[in-house]
Amino acid sequence: MLEDKNKERTSLEKLGEFELIDHLTQHFTLNHPSSLKGVGDDAAVLDFQHKKTVLSTDLLVEGVHFDLSYMPLKHLGYKSVMVNLSDIYAMNAKATQITVSLAVSNRFPLEALEELYAGIHLACKTYNVDMIGGDTTSSKTGMLISVTALGEAEEDKITYRSGAKENDLLVVSGDLGGAYMGLQVLEREKEVFKVNPNNQPDLEPYSYIVERQLKPEARKDIVELLEKLEVTPTSMIDISDGLSSEILHLCKNSEVGCALYENKIPLDPTVISTCEEFKMDGTMIALSGGEDYELLFTIDQADFPKIKGNPNLTVIGHMTDKSGGANLVTRAETLIPLKAQGWNSFQSE
């Protein structure tokens, strides 16, 4: 990242932890009736009354989940909220609050954290979510961000991974593989930049997939769409680790098998052309790439007419008897067992 060397940098030591929290959270306001007390006391106070509360948390670690050489801090703040909201929407719930905890080394000045929190603030504003607390501390190893998201739902609307039945249709929102291919482009340009720092990359042809990596959007709109269509999914999960891994989660939790049709997997034209450029197989990227944050869910066949022809949704297969396992039906109509080859943070290089 290019940095203005003349810009004044404010050391975090000057503020101290509590003043830092006050400074970074001064622009956040509470908008949900369930948020009784947010930042500024020993604990937040929430009142969900008669609805059920859902909660999810994620930890993002510099050098493992993000690379600040091409990830702008504002985008990182936004994305750190998205990955958590996506889990709430995957429960067919409404996201309402988040907490943000941050550990940073002394190489980050106050201005860098202001950028990070500008992204968090934009995410909260865009998705109508209250930021109600968190923590800040020092780190010896760079930046760590932990976001916890809370949401609410009526008990009969909450969708688990365990409700899929044999013959249910398998549906996905949006398109797949874009985030992974965006990462490939960014990694390639990073290597070029190392060799020739004067070389500025032209990312315009890749703008869609680069944005899928740097600024993903959680699919709140799909939850709202399904409610409008009067469709309650029988099971649901978000696609963070790749399509094959997520399908296998649904199959395991619901005790069913699956037939996924290769020719039905939605791929954006930019993904297809970039896969060709990198000599990669588009199907494999969709199956194993991850970080798309689309919603994968099953519906009863009786609900098919309600979603038929909707441009946001694609039927990509159906659930089968458990004994048949989970399989990819190729374009040549052969069966290939699905494997969980999605991203694994504990895998050695």
ZAKOLGU-65657 format. One record per residue: residue in three letters; x, y, z of N, C-alpha, C in turn. Coordinates in steps of 0.001 Angstrom, whole numbers, padded with zeros to 6 digits, always signed. Example, Ala and Ser with C-alpha at 12.3 -4.5 7.8 and 13.67 -1.06 7.14 Angstrom:
2
ALA+013190-005690+007800+012300-004500+007800+013200-003300+007800;SER+012850-002250+007080+013670-001060+007140+012900+000030+007870;
//
This chain:
349
MET+000840-001194+000000+000000+000000+000000+000878+001248+000000;LEU+000548+002187-000873+001285+003441-000887+000839+004289+000298;GLU+001773+004980+000913+001456+005745+002120+002008+007150+001984;ASP+001247+008135+002410+001701+009516+002400+002701+009708+003538;LYS+003986+009831+003169+005044+009917+004180+004956+011203+005006;ASN+004337+012241+004435+004269+013525+005123+003076+013625+006080;LYS+002175+012657+005974+000975+012714+006806+001332+012460+008273;GLU+000769+013276+009118+001021+013142+010558+000477+011805+011080;ARG+001296+011100+011837+000886+009824+012418+000753+009983+013925;THR-000378+009583+014454-000632+009710+015890-000377+008376+016569;SER+000604+008334+017462+000924+007100+018175-000224+006721+019108;LEU-000522+005422+019160-001600+004945+020019-001263+005132+021495;GLU+000036+005220+021813+000453+005428+023203-000112+006730+023760;LYS-000298+007714+022879-000778+009030+023318-002196+008970+023872;LEU-002971+008005+023383-004382+007961+023760-004665+007070+024960;GLY-004077+005878+024965-004468+004901+025984-005718+004158+025523;GLU-005986+003001+026130-007034+002100+025623-008429+002731+025621;PHE-008840+003345+026729-010228+003814+026821-010481+005027+025929;GLU-009499+005921+025865-009641+007075+024979-009655+006619+023522;LEU-008859+005575+023219-008838+005021+021860-010210+004468+021492;ILE-010812+003693+022385-012140+003136+022129-013157+004261+021938;ASP-013118+005259+022807-014044+006397+022670-013867+007074+021318;HIS-012602+007257+020930-012311+007940+019667-012821+007152+018464;LEU-012550+005845+018451-012904+005024+017291-014409+004769+017187;THR-015120+004849+018306-016550+004503+018291-017467+005720+018388;GLN-016908+006920+018303-017711+008126+018507-018813+008328+017468;HIS-018648+007756+016265-019639+007981+015201-020714+006893+015135;PHE-020591+005869+015973-021568+004778+015953-022786+005158+016796;THR-023973+004912+016237-025216+005172+016970-026015+003881+017079;LEU-026927+003815+018052-027766+002631+018246-029117+002848+017568;ASN-029531+001888+016755-030774+002027+015987-031814+000953+016279;HIS-031398-000148+016941-032331-001243+017201-032954-001121+018590;PRO-034257-001348+018715-034916-001323+020026-034292-002326+020997;SER-033721-003404+020458-033121-004424+021327-031791-003975+021920;SER-031202-002878+021387-029938-002356+021928-030234-001326+023017;LEU-030252-001770+024265-030553-000853+025362-029326-000038+025765;LYS-028143-000682+025754-026908+000011+026091-025786-000546+025240;GLY-025020+000341+024597-023929-000092+023733-022575+000140+024363;VAL-021662+000794+023609-020318+001065+024095-020363+002061+025253;GLY-019472+001871+026256-019346+002887+027290-019620+002420+028708;ASP-019956+001148+028883-020138+000626+030235-019396-000704+030323;ASP-019556-001416+031465-018850-002687+031632-019357-003759+030673;ALA-020610-003636+030276-021190-004607+029344-022331-003946+028574;ALA-022609-004473+027400-023765-004013+026626-025021-004637+027231;VAL-026160-003990+027019-027438-004517+027505-028383-004660+026319;LEU-028897-005883+026144-029777-006192+025021-031101-006747+025528;ASP-032155-006495+024772-033473-007021+025129-034162-007509+023861;PHE-034153-008832+023657-034766-009405+022459-036210-009838+022681;GLN-036714-009669+023894-038097-009980+024227-038465-011407+023815;HIS-039376-011590+022881-039897-012934+022610-039174-013662+021479;LYS-038193-013037+020838-037493-013689+019736-036274-014452+020241;LYS-035810-015373+019410-034615-016136+019742-033382-015349+019285;THR-032311-015497+020035-031060-014811+019719-030098-015783+019043;VAL-029473-015344+017957-028416-016135+017307-027112-015362+017442;LEU-025991-016079+017545-024708-015439+017796-023609-016184+017048;SER-022693-015431+016447-021573-016047+015737-020338-015182+015914;THR-019158-015800+015915-017928-015015+016057-016853-015540+015121;ASP-016001-014626+014649-014901-014981+013751-013653-014212+014141;LEU-012511-014843+013941-011218-014220+014212-010450-014106+012908;LEU-009986-012900+012575-009186-012672+011367-007775-012276+011778;VAL-006777-012985+011259-005391-012793+011668-004543-012349+010472;GLU-003784-011278+010662-002902-010791+009604-001908-011873+009205;GLY-001729-012049+007910-000802-013056+007407-001434-014417+007223;VAL-002624-014615+007823-003367-015872+007645-004633-015612+006840;HIS-005414-014608+007270-006689-014310+006609-006637-013076+005715;PHE-005647-012220+005913-005565-011028+005068-004117-010562+004943;ASP-003855-009865+003842-002523-009355+003513-002661-007854+003288;LEU-002071-007059+004170-002245-005610+004100-001458-004957+002967;SER-000671-005744+002228+000018-005162+001076-000956-004846-000055;TYR-002120-005530-000072-003137-005176-001082-004553-005053-000498;MET-004716-005298+000781-006035-005150+001406-006108-003802+002118;PRO-006813-002807+001550-006945-001516+002241-007645-001708+003578;LEU-007242-000933+004568-007782-001099+005920-009289-000850+005983;LYS-009777+000092+005188-011221+000353+005181-011971-000873+004663;HIS-011429-001502+003614-012036-002726+003082-011979-003850+004107;LEU-010857-003926+004825-010703-004973+005838-011743-004823+006944;GLY-011977-003586+007382-013000-003349+008398-014369-003794+007922;TYR-014674-003462+006680-015967-003832+006083-016096-005351+005992;LYS-015045-005982+005465-015082-007440+005264-015177-008184+006589;SER-014504-007691+007629-014532-008381+008922-015944-008423+009493;VAL-016752-007415+009172-018155-007430+009593-018955-008384+008698;MET-018686-008345+007397-019454-009177+006449-019358-010667+006752;VAL-018156-011143+007090-017992-012583+007294-018817-013067+008484;ASN-019075-012157+009428-019896-012515+010584-021385-012377+010303;LEU-021775-011303+009631-023188-011130+009294-023663-012281+008418;SER-022776-012761+007541-023117-013871+006652-023563-015096+007447;ASP-022893-015363+008574-023269-016504+009423-024652-016311+010041;ILE-024994-015070+010387-026318-014790+010949-027392-015004+009884;TYR-027138-014495+008685-028113-014667+007597-028262-016136+007213;ALA-027182-016913+007393-027238-018343+007094-028137-019104+008057;MET-028533-018457+009160-029505-019040+010085-030921-018553+009763;ASN-031047-017812+008661-032328-017207+008259-032801-016201+009312;ALA-031818-015482+009873-032089-014528+010948-031734-013111+010507;LYS-032159-012156+011315-031872-010731+011079-030714-010315+011974;ALA-029627-009820+011388-028480-009359+012171-028814-008021+012823;THR-028464-007874+014098-028839-006665+014829-027670-005955+015506;GLN-026704-006689+016037-025588-006070+016756-024271-006775+016444;ILE-023165-006040+016631-021827-006647+016571-020972-006093+017706;THR-019962-006872+018105-018869-006354+018926-017590-006528+018118;VAL-016637-005641+018328-015373-005679+017581-014211-005621+018559;SER-013350-006638+018536-012146-006631+019357-010923-006610+018445;LEU-009919-005873+018856-008794-005585+017977-007482-005665+018742;ALA-006502-006355+018176-005136-006341+018713-004225-005823+017610;VAL-003402-004808+017928-002525-004211+016917-001128-003997+017477;SER-000128-004074+016583+001249-003772+016974+001464-002267+016855;ASN+002590-001803+017363+002828-000358+017394+003188+000226+016028;ARG+003206-000607+014986+003449-000044+013655+002190+000635+013089;PHE+001051+000421+013751-000200+001039+013298-000448+002338+014067;PRO-000512+003469+013377-000876+004721+014047-002391+004827+014178;LEU-002840+005837+014875-004277+006067+015053-004987+006199+013711;GLU-004346+006871+012756-004985+007113+011451-005313+005805+010728;ALA-004472+004778+010917-004736+003473+010298-005992+002847+010902;LEU-006124+002964+012220-007298+002392+012888-008566+003166+012534;GLU-008423+004466+012308-009574+005261+011860-010089+004736+010518;GLU-009165+004373+009636-009553+003792+008340-010286+002470+008535;LEU-009723+001623+009394-010343+000326+009684-011771+000518+010201;TYR-011929+001430+011159-013244+001655+011767-014204+002378+010817;ALA-013659+003101+009834-014525+003713+008816-015207+002610+008007;GLY-014474+001529+007739-015057+000385+007039-016084-000340+007891;ILE-015778-000499+009176-016723-001130+010107-017998-000296+010205;HIS-017821+001024+010285-018967+001938+010389-019839+001868+009141;LEU-019192+001830+007961-019945+001731+006704-020757+000437+006657;ALA-020149-000664+007114-020849-001955+007131-022063-001894+008059;CYS-021874-001308+009239-022989-001190+010198-024118-000348+009627;LYS-023750+000748+008988-024748+001659+008419-025483+000995+007262;THR-024744+000331+006383-025330-000300+005194-026272-001444+005567;TYR-025901-002213+006598-026668-003399+006969-027549-003176+008197;ASN-027608-001924+008663-028445-001558+009809-028162-002448+011021;VAL-026907-002402+011445-026440-003198+012582-025816-002246+013607;ASP-026070-002487+014887-025494-001661+015950-024158-002229+016411;MET-023143-001358+016539-021873-001755+017145-021970-001442+018633;ILE-021896-002464+019491-022244-002275+020906-021087-002525+021876;GLY-019878-002798+021363-018778-003023+022305-017619-003748+021675;GLY-016671-004165+022513-015480-004863+022048-014312-004586+022972;ASP-013108-004748+022421-011906-004584+023223-010758-004195+022297;THR-009761-003507+022842-008525-003249+022094-007349-003614+022983;THR-006301-004146+022355-005089-004473+023103-003907-004446+022142;SER-002712-004636+022684-001518-004612+021839-001193-006014+021340;SER-000418-006066+020272-000028-007339+019666+001436-007266+019262;LYS+002131-008392+019371+003532-008456+018944+003647-008952+017510;THR+002520-009378+016942+002580-010079+015651+001691-009464+014575;GLY+001444-008168+014636+000590-007569+013611-000825-007368+014109;MET-001784-007481+013208-003180-007160+013535-004043-008415+013646;LEU-004898-008440+014665-005909-009477+014820-007248-008787+015054;ILE-008281-009259+014355-009616-008686+014500-010586-009806+014844;SER-011337-009614+015921-012380-010569+016280-013719-009843+016311;VAL-014646-010309+015501-015985-009716+015457-016999-010764+015902;THR-017889-010371+016775-019013-011225+017171-020290-010569+016675;ALA-021141-011341+016022-022410-010812+015504-023574-011479+016219;LEU-024587-010683+016521-025821-011184+017121-026979-010889+016190;GLY-028008-011723+016286-029199-011514+015484-030416-012074+016180;GLU-031552-011862+015554-032813-012332+016145-033666-012985+015068;ALA-034515-013904+015503-035426-014580+014575-036556-015233+015364;GLU-037681-015393+014677-038760-016193+015258-038287-017647+015259;GLU-038651-018388+016297-038142-019751+016444-038453-020625+015231;ASP-039643-020474+014655-040018-021345+013533-039369-020941+012213;LYS-038657-019796+012198-037980-019345+010975-036493-019681+010969;ILE-035924-019986+012147-034485-020295+012212-034197-021546+011396;THR-033167-021444+010558-032819-022555+009669-031456-023122+010051;TYR-031427-024418+010346-030192-025092+010726-029605-025842+009528;ARG-028442-026417+009736-027835-027245+008682-028477-028632+008620;SER-029311-028932+009584-029758-030313+009791-031155-030633+009270;GLY-031776-029709+008524-033173-029934+008160-033439-030443+006757;ALA-032393-030658+005963-032585-031092+004568-033156-032504+004515;LYS-034057-032726+003562-034681-034046+003375-034370-034565+001970;GLU-034441-035868+001824-034272-036481+000506-035259-035839-000478;ASN-034781-035532-001667-035550-034899-002760-035705-033384-002629;ASP-035220-032794-001527-035192-031335-001455-034278-030797-002557;LEU-034596-029607-003044-033759-028979-004061-032620-028208-003389;LEU-031438-028249-004007-030265-027523-003513-030133-026227-004311;VAL-030128-025105-003598-030168-023785-004253-028999-022932-003752;VAL-028439-022115-004645-027375-021197-004247-027714-019788-004726;SER-027294-018790-003954-027477-017399-004378-026257-016955-005184;GLY-026454-015953-006033-025338-015318-006739-024528-016250-007608;ASP-023213-016014-007663-022297-016855-008438-021065-017165-007603;LEU-020307-018150-008030-019230-018706-007199-017851-018571-007852;GLY-016826-018632-007025-015442-018655-007510-014798-017289-007675;GLY-015584-016229-007595-015053-014893-007849-014022-014447-006826;ALA-014290-014695-005543-013379-014243-004494-012015-014917-004617;TYR-012011-016213-004912-010746-016940-005030-009941-016446-006226;MET-010621-016220-007358-009895-015752-008541-009431-014311-008362;GLY-010196-013517-007623-009744-012169-007292-008462-012211-006480;LEU-008378-013177-005547-007179-013359-004737-005989-013746-005612;GLN-006220-014602-006605-005129-015008-007513-004564-013810-008261;VAL-005450-012932-008728-005020-011728-009450-004209-010821-008526;LEU-004694-010603-007304-003992-009733-006352-002625-010296-005975;GLU-002555-011609-005775-001280-012243-005431-000284-012128-006588;ARG-000791-012293-007815+000084-012164-008991+000639-010747-009084;GLU-000221-009745-008932+000213-008350-009044+001154-007967-007909;LYS+000992-008603-006743+001901-008352-005627+003317-008804-005990;GLU+003426-009975-006630+004739-010486-007039+005370-009598-008104;VAL+004553-009092-009037+005047-008187-010078+005560-006902-009431;PHE+004810-006404-008450+005177-005164-007753+006506-005323-007013;LYS+006749-006502-006441+008010-006757-005735+009201-006615-006678;VAL+009030-007094-007908+010107-007044-008906+010282-005622-009430;ASN+009154-004952-009698+009193-003598-010253+008181-002702-009529;PRO+008615-002040-008444+007700-001203-007657+007081-000038-008436;ASN+007656+000310-009582+007100+001397-010392+005963+000931-011284;ASN+005785-000383-011339+004743-000934-012208+003384-000905-011499;GLN+002469-000086-011990+001126-000007-011402+000187-000981-012116;PRO-000448-001885-011388-001296-002897-012046-002573-002296-012618;ASP-003014-002856-013742-004311-002482-014309-005317-003551-013885;LEU-006096-003239-012849-007048-004212-012314-008455-004037-012887;GLU-008619-003067-013780-009945-002776-014328-010633-004006-014930;PRO-009931-004829-015741-010602-006017-016312-011050-007020-015249;TYR-010465-006915-014052-010748-007865-012980-011556-007236-011847;SER-012152-006075-012088-012774-005306-011006-013826-006116-010238;TYR-014626-006916-010950-015680-007672-010270-015092-008680-009286;ILE-014117-009454-009736-013591-010514-008871-012676-009955-007774;VAL-011977-008861-008045-011157-008232-007003-012062-007700-005901;GLU-013204-007122-006282-014151-006631-005278-014759-007789-004488;ARG-014965-008917-005149-015492-010095-004453-014534-010544-003342;GLN-013237-010315-003541-012248-010673-002534-012098-009585-001472;LEU-011986-008334-001898-011686-007258-000967-012917-006691-000259;LYS-014068-006727-000917-015270-006130-000320-016489-007013-000601;PRO-016532-008190+000003-017693-009069-000198-018928-008494+000482;GLU-020091-008922+000011-021356-008487+000610-022080-009696+001182;ALA-022494-009610+002435-023309-010671+003046-024709-010600+002434;ARG-025370-011748+002283-026614-011795+001502-027869-011596+002347;LYS-027919-010452+003021-029118-010049+003744-030323-010013+002804;ASP-030057-009596+001556-031152-009463+000574-031810-010793+000258;ILE-031051-011882+000340-031610-013205+000036-032562-013645+001150;VAL-032190-013378+002395-033066-013697+003532-034383-012922+003390;GLU-034268-011654+003028-035462-010823+002836-036286-011298+001643;LEU-035598-011721+000571-036282-012225-000620-037071-013499-000304;LEU-036442-014426+000423-037110-015684+000761-038349-015436+001618;GLU-038246-014478+002541-039403-014136+003368-040537-013585+002501;LYS-040161-012736+001553-041144-012138+000646-041821-013205-000217;LEU-041022-014198-000635-041541-015281-001487-042279-016347-000666;GLU-042260-016184+000667-042864-017147+001590-042237-018533+001460;VAL-040900-018506+001374-040126-019751+001316-039251-019831+002571;THR-039436-020889+003367-038555-021140+004507-037647-022310+004141;PRO-036335-022068+004000-035425-023158+003633-035466-024281+004666;THR-035225-025504+004208-035197-026629+005141-033832-026746+005816;SER-032784-026263+005142-031442-026190+005733-030698-025059+005026;MET-029659-024527+005682-028920-023432+005058-027537-023295+005683;ILE-026585-022766+004867-025205-022534+005291-024647-021442+004389;ASP-023624-020716+004858-023011-019742+003947-021738-020348+003363;ILE-021366-019876+002181-020219-020458+001474-018966-019658+001806;SER-018274-020108+002853-017020-019469+003234-015821-020321+002850;ASP-015984-021638+002834-014854-022541+002584-014917-023278+001247;GLY-015849-022935+000362-015979-023639-000910-017249-024469-000956;LEU-017830-024578-002138-019123-025236-002311-019121-026687-001840;SER-018063-027445-002169-018061-028869-001807-018069-029054-000290;SER-017258-028274+000431-017220-028378+001897-018574-028083+002511;GLU-019240-027045+001982-020530-026636+002560-021620-027663+002272;ILE-021613-028234+001068-022583-029290+000744-022393-030479+001684;LEU-021132-030832+001924-020857-031972+002806-021302-031684+004244;HIS-021211-030427+004680-021732-030052+006003-023242-030293+006069;LEU-023948-029853+005025-025406-030054+004994-025749-031539+004988;CYS-025016-032300+004166-025280-033740+004062-025031-034445+005398;LYS-023920-034110+006053-023570-034747+007320-024605-034410+008398;ASN-024947-033123+008516-025866-032691+009568-027292-033146+009316;SER-027671-033273+008047-029048-033665+007707-029186-035158+007440;GLU-028035-035856+007409-028021-037304+007133-028690-037628+005807;VAL-028243-036935+004759-028714-037187+003396-027510-037205+002453;GLY-027749-037600+001211-026751-037494+000165-027097-036319-000737;CYS-026345-036176-001836-026600-035037-002718-026134-035337-004135;ALA-026867-034814-005100-026429-034814-006498-026283-033354-006921;LEU-025040-032919-007139-024733-031559-007576-024401-031603-009064;TYR-025081-030788-009862-024882-030817-011311-023870-029760-011746;GLU-022772-030239-012340-021690-029342-012756-022179-028237-013684;ASN-023066-028598-014621-023512-027602-015606-024480-026571-015033;LYS-024864-026739-013765-025770-025775-013118-025029-024781-012216;ILE-023742-025026-011929-022997-024150-011019-022830-022773-011656;PRO-023317-021704-010995-023261-020371-011606-021865-019743-011524;LEU-021305-019402-012684-019992-018762-012766-020124-017458-013546;ASP-019569-016386-013003-019565-015107-013725-018598-015194-014913;PRO-018901-014501-016021-017990-014524-017179-016552-014122-016831;THR-016375-013185-015889-015022-012781-015484-014296-013937-014811;VAL-015023-014735-014042-014420-015912-013399-013979-016908-014461;ILE-014839-017142-015439-014522-018099-016508-013278-017660-017278;SER-013226-016382-017674-012084-015895-018462-010796-015868-017636;THR-010907-015523-016343-009714-015484-015487-009212-016896-015196;CYS-010131-017838-015049-009725-019248-014887-008946-019721-016117;GLU-009416-019345-017293-008707-019716-018530-007312-019100-018552;GLU-007223-017830-018132-005939-017127-018114-004956-017793-017157;PHE-005446-018250-016008-004599-018887-014996-004500-020405-015198;LYS-005139-020876-016266-005162-022322-016564-005711-023124-015373;MET-006829-022636-014853-007507-023304-013756-008888-023751-014214;ASP-009421-024778-013552-010742-025300-013896-011818-024573-013086;GLY-012768-023956-013771-013808-023165-013120-014632-023957-012111;THR-014928-025210-012444-015698-026044-011526-014933-026281-010233;MET-013632-026579-010356-012810-026826-009163-012713-025567-008296;ILE-012641-024405-008940-012546-023151-008183-013842-022912-007399;ALA-014985-023162-008046-016272-023001-007353-016393-023992-006196;LEU-015925-025211-006403-016031-026252-005376-015114-025993-004188;SER-013926-025448-004445-012904-025395-003395-012416-023997-003036;GLY-012822-022985-003798-012247-021647-003624-012577-020971-002313;GLY-013860-020865-002006-014280-020243-000748-014332-018725-000782;GLU-014772-018148+000340-014899-016710+000579-015906-015997-000331;ASP-016823-016761-000923-017850-016114-001751-018967-015513-000896;TYR-019192-016071+000279-020237-015617+001207-021623-015550+000563;GLU-021859-016482-000366-023216-016688-000875-023931-017635+000080;LEU-025241-017727-000053-026016-018650+000775-026352-019907-000028;LEU-026134-021052+000606-026452-022354+000033-027557-022950+000886;PHE-028669-023320+000264-029782-023819+001073-030606-024846+000311;THR-031442-025548+001059-032341-026531+000446-033782-026085+000656;ILE-034632-026429-000305-036059-026125-000188-036870-027344-000577;ASP-038069-027413-000061-039005-028456-000470-039361-028245-001945;GLN-039522-029348-002683-039842-029219-004113-041125-028424-004356;ALA-042033-028446-003395-043289-027700-003541-043058-026190-003636;ASP-041908-025729-003139-041593-024293-003178-040894-023870-004471;PHE-040572-024823-005344-039842-024492-006569-040533-023420-007415;PRO-041864-023479-007612-042511-022439-008427-042304-021023-007879;LYS-042099-020894-006574-041917-019568-005964-040567-018953-006317;ILE-039553-019787-006535-038219-019255-006828-037832-019400-008303;LYS-038636-020114-009063-038319-020393-010467-038095-019100-011246;GLY-036989-019043-011956-036704-017889-012808-036152-016685-012079;ASN-035992-016774-010751-035452-015633-010020-033956-015491-010331;PRO-033504-014309-010799-032103-014145-011210-031096-014237-010069;ASN-031562-014134-008823-030666-014198-007660-030390-015623-007194;LEU-031184-016583-007695-031124-017950-007180-030941-018963-008298;THR-030160-020002-008036-029937-021070-009012-030109-022425-008335;VAL-030949-023276-008901-031052-024663-008416-029878-025430-009012;ILE-029029-025987-008148-027812-026646-008637-027805-028149-008382;GLY-028878-028662-007772-028910-030096-007514-030056-030462-006601;HIS-030013-031685-006061-031041-032121-005117-030436-033090-004108;MET-031117-033225-002991-030643-034119-001941-031154-035537-002219;THR-030341-036516-001849-030641-037917-002148-030577-038737-000861;ASP-030800-040022-000989-030648-040910+000157-029188-040918+000613;LYS-028996-041009+001914-027655-040956+002502-026716-042013+001913;SER-027263-043173+001576-026433-044294+001101-025701-043977-000200;GLY-026255-043049-000986-025632-042717-002274-024465-041749-002151;GLY-024325-041107-000988-023245-040144-000794-023508-038831-001513;ALA-022537-037921-001425-022624-036614-002102-021750-036651-003340;ASN-022364-036395-004485-021646-036546-005751-021812-035349-006673;LEU-020764-035101-007460-020835-034147-008558-021233-034908-009810;VAL-022304-034478-010455-022695-035064-011739-022048-034196-012821;THR-021026-034742-013491-020250-033947-014444-021046-033682-015721;ARG-020494-032808-016555-021136-032527-017846-021226-033787-018702;ALA-020302-034719-018468-020322-035999-019202-021234-037013-018519;GLU-021958-036551-017466-022912-037359-016716-022273-038540-015986;THR-021050-038326-015526-020413-039307-014649-020483-038778-013215;LEU-020426-039680-012236-020498-039295-010826-019114-039241-010202;ILE-018795-038103-009556-017533-037966-008834-017866-037592-007390;PRO-017417-038397-006411-017699-038071-005006-017121-036708-004624;LEU-017906-035913-003932-017433-034601-003480-016471-034772-002316;LYS-015411-033964-002306-014447-033974-001212-014354-032576-000623;ALA-014083-032519+000675-013934-031224+001339-012522-030707+001101;GLN-012368-029964+000002-011045-029430-000338-010999-027919-000178;GLY-011922-027403+000620-011955-025963+000845-010757-025491+001652;TRP-010693-024184+001879-009565-023571+002574-009479-024057+004012;ASN-008258-024364+004441-008023-024851+005798-006887-024033+006416;SER-007203-023234+007430-006193-022333+008009-005093-023091+008748;PHE-005312-024356+009093-004315-025125+009830-003417-025974+008906;GLN-003724-025909+007604-002973-026722+006651-001579-026151+006479;SER-000549-027017+006466+000814-026530+006272+001012-026144+004823;GLU+001927-025196+004591+002174-024704+003231+002750-025814+002368;
//
